[in-house]
Amino acid sequence: MVSIIVESYRPDVAEGAAPIVLIRPVQGQPFPVTMDVRCSNRLSDAALHDVGTRFRIKVKPTKREDGSTYLSTPRYSHPYEVL
């Protein structure tokens, strides 16, 4: 696992769609900002952290069945640091 900095953000969504908050690597990390990050839902909970908050987490690249790669960390037990 590698330690990186990620941030919460609201992606562009279709009009009428429910607003969601996702997590992505910040610019300058060893992974592109377009890469999906799967982590604790606490990071994307707008009631706990403002959208745009940055966190330090440990991730590992993981392959999907279709061959694409995303970053994952244990969702419930892995600690994170608010920056």
NORPE-V870279 format. One record per helix or strand of 3 or more residues. SS is the DSSP state (alpha for helix, beta for strand). FROM is the first residue (numbers start at 0). LEN is the number of residues. If there is no record, write none. Layout:
SS_FROM_LEN / SS_FROM_LEN
This chain:
beta_1_8 / beta_21_4 / alpha_40_4 / beta_53_10 / beta_68_4
